[in-house]
Amino acid sequence: MYQLTPHPDHPSDAVEAITVGIAADGEHVGLTYRVTGDLGRLLLPGLGRLRREDRLWTSTCFEIFLRYGPVGYREYNFAPDGRWSAYRFASYRRARSNLSQKCHIEALYDDDAYVLSAHILGQGVAGHDIGLSTIIKERDGRTSFWALAHPDGDADFHHDACFALKGDDL
């Protein structure tokens, strides 16, 4: 399990911890995000119909970034309500295009935690640098940004500093 930390400029009093488990083989990535804290204060809508949709980062969203070369990378987003997205970037925030991978999401409350599991079909992690992140929206309007590592300055999950895990080390 990997522990995410809040961005220092965007902490949360409601979230105690976010951990991420990751399992991968050559053609599949499985992620398990576990959120603990005062869950009633968080915007965690019930799981609905699985569907592809853009701009998930404007709501509670669980993410993985996979850099597969010196500049290009992929971004996968998973929302508690069943929305997901998958993008390829040619370089830092440039030339975004949709990926054809299919994603599956499951979500549940487990004792004192909210657990979202996401599966990406047709995607491995070997040879990739990995960034794990989460955006949490709270009922009072606050937003916190969680990642394995953060760059100096603004929260930016696309930044090189966020790719803190090596796929070959899993």
C-alpha positions as CSV (number, residue, x, y, z in Angstrom):
1,M,0.0,0.0,0.0
2,Y,1.2,3.5,-0.9
3,Q,0.4,6.5,1.4
4,L,-0.7,9.7,-0.3
5,T,0.0,13.0,1.3
6,P,-2.1,16.2,1.0
7,H,-0.7,19.2,-0.8
8,P,0.5,21.6,1.9
9,D,-1.7,24.5,0.6
10,H,-4.8,22.2,0.3
11,P,-5.1,20.0,3.4
12,S,-8.3,18.4,4.7
13,D,-9.6,18.2,8.3
14,A,-12.1,15.5,7.2
15,V,-9.6,13.0,5.6
16,E,-7.3,11.1,7.9
17,A,-5.5,9.1,5.3
18,I,-5.6,7.9,1.7
19,T,-3.7,4.7,0.7
20,V,-3.5,3.0,-2.7
21,G,-2.8,-0.6,-3.5
22,I,-1.6,-1.4,-7.0
23,A,-1.4,-4.8,-8.7
24,A,-0.4,-5.2,-12.3
25,D,0.6,-7.7,-14.9
26,G,1.5,-7.2,-18.5
27,E,-2.1,-6.3,-19.6
28,H,-4.0,-5.2,-16.6
29,V,-3.7,-2.7,-13.7
30,G,-5.8,-3.0,-10.6
31,L,-5.9,-0.1,-8.1
32,T,-7.5,0.0,-4.7
33,Y,-7.9,3.5,-3.1
34,R,-8.9,3.6,0.6
35,V,-10.0,6.8,2.2
36,T,-10.4,7.1,6.0
37,G,-11.7,10.0,8.1
38,D,-15.1,11.8,8.6
39,L,-16.6,10.3,5.4
40,G,-19.9,12.1,5.9
41,R,-18.2,15.4,5.2
42,L,-16.9,14.1,1.8
43,L,-18.7,14.2,-1.6
44,L,-18.7,10.5,-2.4
45,P,-21.8,9.9,-4.6
46,G,-23.1,6.3,-5.0
47,L,-21.8,4.2,-7.9
48,G,-24.0,4.5,-11.0
49,R,-23.6,3.4,-14.5
50,L,-20.0,3.1,-15.7
51,R,-19.4,5.7,-18.4
52,R,-16.6,7.6,-20.0
53,E,-16.6,11.4,-19.3
54,D,-14.2,14.3,-19.3
55,R,-13.3,16.8,-16.6
56,L,-13.5,14.4,-13.7
57,W,-10.9,16.5,-11.8
58,T,-13.6,19.0,-11.0
59,S,-15.1,16.5,-8.6
60,T,-13.9,13.8,-6.2
61,C,-11.6,11.8,-8.4
62,F,-9.0,9.0,-8.1
63,E,-6.1,9.0,-10.6
64,I,-3.1,7.2,-11.9
65,F,-0.5,8.7,-14.2
66,L,1.9,6.5,-16.3
67,R,4.9,8.0,-18.0
68,Y,6.2,5.7,-20.7
69,G,9.0,7.7,-22.2
70,P,11.0,10.9,-21.6
71,V,8.0,13.2,-22.1
72,G,4.8,11.3,-23.0
73,Y,2.4,9.9,-20.4
74,R,-1.1,8.6,-19.8
75,E,-3.7,9.7,-17.3
76,Y,-6.6,7.6,-16.0
77,N,-9.3,9.1,-13.8
78,F,-12.0,7.3,-11.8
79,A,-15.0,9.0,-10.0
80,P,-17.1,7.4,-7.3
81,D,-20.2,7.7,-9.3
82,G,-18.9,5.4,-12.1
83,R,-17.5,8.0,-14.5
84,W,-13.9,7.4,-15.9
85,S,-11.6,8.9,-18.4
86,A,-8.3,7.8,-20.1
87,Y,-5.9,10.2,-21.9
88,R,-2.6,10.2,-23.7
89,F,-0.4,13.3,-23.5
90,A,2.5,13.8,-25.9
91,S,4.3,16.0,-23.4
92,Y,3.5,18.1,-20.3
93,R,-0.2,18.9,-20.6
94,R,0.1,19.0,-24.4
95,A,-1.5,17.1,-27.3
96,R,-4.1,15.3,-25.2
97,S,-6.0,12.5,-26.9
98,N,-8.4,9.8,-25.7
99,L,-7.1,6.3,-25.1
100,S,-9.1,3.2,-26.1
101,Q,-8.6,1.3,-22.9
102,K,-11.7,0.2,-21.0
103,C,-11.9,0.8,-17.2
104,H,-14.1,-0.8,-14.6
105,I,-14.9,0.7,-11.2
106,E,-16.3,-0.7,-7.9
107,A,-16.9,1.2,-4.8
108,L,-18.0,0.4,-1.2
109,Y,-17.9,1.4,2.4
110,D,-15.8,-1.0,4.4
111,D,-16.1,-0.4,8.2
112,D,-14.6,3.0,8.7
113,A,-13.3,3.5,5.1
114,Y,-14.5,4.3,1.6
115,V,-12.9,2.0,-0.9
116,L,-12.8,2.5,-4.7
117,S,-11.3,-0.2,-6.9
118,A,-10.5,0.5,-10.5
119,H,-9.3,-1.8,-13.2
120,I,-7.6,-0.8,-16.5
121,L,-7.7,-3.4,-19.2
122,G,-4.9,-3.4,-21.8
123,Q,-2.4,-1.4,-19.7
124,G,0.7,-2.6,-18.0
125,V,3.1,-0.7,-15.8
126,A,6.5,-2.3,-16.5
127,G,9.0,0.4,-17.6
128,H,6.7,3.2,-16.5
129,D,7.1,5.9,-13.9
130,I,3.9,6.1,-11.9
131,G,2.0,9.0,-10.2
132,L,-0.9,8.2,-7.8
133,S,-3.2,11.0,-6.8
134,T,-6.7,11.9,-5.5
135,I,-8.8,15.0,-5.5
136,I,-11.3,15.1,-2.6
137,K,-14.3,17.5,-2.6
138,E,-15.9,18.2,0.7
139,R,-19.6,19.1,1.3
140,D,-18.5,22.5,2.6
141,G,-16.8,23.3,-0.7
142,R,-13.2,22.6,0.3
143,T,-10.9,20.6,-2.0
144,S,-7.8,18.7,-1.1
145,F,-5.2,17.3,-3.4
146,W,-3.4,14.1,-2.5
147,A,-0.4,12.5,-4.2
148,L,2.7,10.3,-3.5
149,A,4.8,13.5,-3.9
150,H,4.1,17.1,-4.7
151,P,6.1,19.7,-6.6
152,D,6.9,23.1,-5.0
153,G,4.1,25.6,-5.6
154,D,0.6,24.8,-6.9
155,A,-0.8,21.3,-6.9
156,D,0.0,19.7,-10.2
157,F,-0.3,16.0,-10.7
158,H,1.2,16.2,-14.2
159,H,4.5,17.6,-12.8
160,D,7.6,15.4,-13.0
161,A,7.9,15.3,-9.2
162,C,4.6,13.4,-8.9
163,F,5.9,10.4,-10.9
164,A,7.4,9.0,-7.7
165,L,6.9,5.2,-8.2
166,K,8.6,2.9,-10.6
167,G,6.5,0.2,-12.3
168,D,9.4,-2.2,-12.3
169,D,9.5,-2.0,-8.5
170,L,6.0,-3.4,-8.0
